[in-house]
Amino acid sequence: MVRSHSSAYRLATVFGIGRAPFASGTVATLVAGVPCFLAVGSLSPPSQIYLALLLFALGVYVSDEAERELGRTDPSEVVIDELCGYMVAMIGHPVTFPSILAGFFFFRLFDIWKPWPLRILESRLKGGLGIMADDVGAGIYANLAGLIVLRIFHLL
């Protein structure tokens, strides 16, 4: 018998994207994050911040529920954190190929590397908050790094 998953699980995995056979975070950033940014990138930065905050709150809840449902801490198939982190990485950026590429590269770099204090956030915060917080931090780092690089190369 096939087990049916909750709505929270489906949202936490971004409708199954998190079940990609490899690099689920990278796949989610590319398959969900980039199209979401294309959809909201022309909104004002305050509107983008508001949407990212709503996505963060939703992500904390559904990630927490998915952890309970699966009985595992920070399950790899939960990728709503990558979606939210990439959206943070792109706040205020223009909707251009160089910007999208810089945001993608820097977000994945910081999400995987987890420079200080991101690793501390990941290890000390529990449940959905722990899942989401380090990715939002990676998004903040990526946002700043992307803006700097785009300015240096006169792409802003």
Long-range contacts (C-beta under 8 A, 24 or more apart in sequence): 5-69, 6-65, 6-66, 6-69, 8-61, 8-62, 8-65, 8-66, 8-69, 9-62, 9-65, 9-66, 9-69, 9-70, 11-58, 11-62, 11-80, 12-59, 12-62, 12-63, 12-65, 12-66, 12-77, 12-78, 12-79, 12-80, 13-66, 13-77, 13-78, 13-79, 13-80, 14-79, 14-80, 14-83, 17-79, 18-76, 18-77, 18-78, 18-79, 19-77, 24-76, 24-77, 24-79, 25-76, 25-79, 25-82, 25-108, 25-111, 25-112, 26-82, 26-108, 27-79, 28-79, 28-82, 28-83, 29-82, 29-83, 29-85, 29-86, 29-104, 29-107, 29-108, 30-104, 32-79, 32-82, 32-83, 33-82, 33-83, 33-86, 33-87, 33-104, 33-107, 34-86, 34-100, 34-104, 36-83, 36-86, 36-87, 37-86, 37-87, 37-90, 37-95, 37-100, 37-103, 38-95, 38-100, 40-87, 41-90, 41-93, 41-94, 41-95, 42-95, 45-91, 45-92, 48-87, 48-90, 48-91, 48-92, 49-91, 51-87, 52-84, 52-87, 52-88, 52-91, 52-136, 55-80, 55-83, 55-84, 55-87, 56-84, 56-132, 56-136, 59-83, 59-84, 59-128, 59-131, 59-132, 60-127, 60-128, 60-129, 60-131, 60-132, 61-128, 62-128, 63-127, 63-128, 63-131, 63-132, 64-127, 64-128, 64-129, 64-131, 65-128, 67-127, 67-128, 67-131, 73-126, 74-122, 74-130, 74-131, 78-131, 80-132, 81-131, 81-132, 81-134, 81-135, 81-136, 82-111, 82-135, 84-132, 84-135, 84-136, 84-139, 85-111, 85-135, 85-136, 85-138, 85-139, 85-142, 86-139, 86-142, 87-139, 88-136, 88-139, 88-140, 88-142, 88-143, 89-138, 89-139, 89-140, 89-142, 89-143, 89-146, 90-143, 90-146, 91-143, 92-143, 92-147, 93-143, 93-146, 93-147, 93-150, 94-156, 96-155, 98-150, 98-153, 98-155, 99-146, 99-150, 99-155, 99-156, 102-145, 102-146, 102-149, 102-150, 103-142, 103-143, 103-146, 106-141, 106-142, 106-145, 106-146, 106-149, 107-138, 107-139, 107-142, 109-142, 110-137, 110-138, 110-139, 110-141, 110-142, 110-145, 111-135, 111-138, 114-138, 115-141
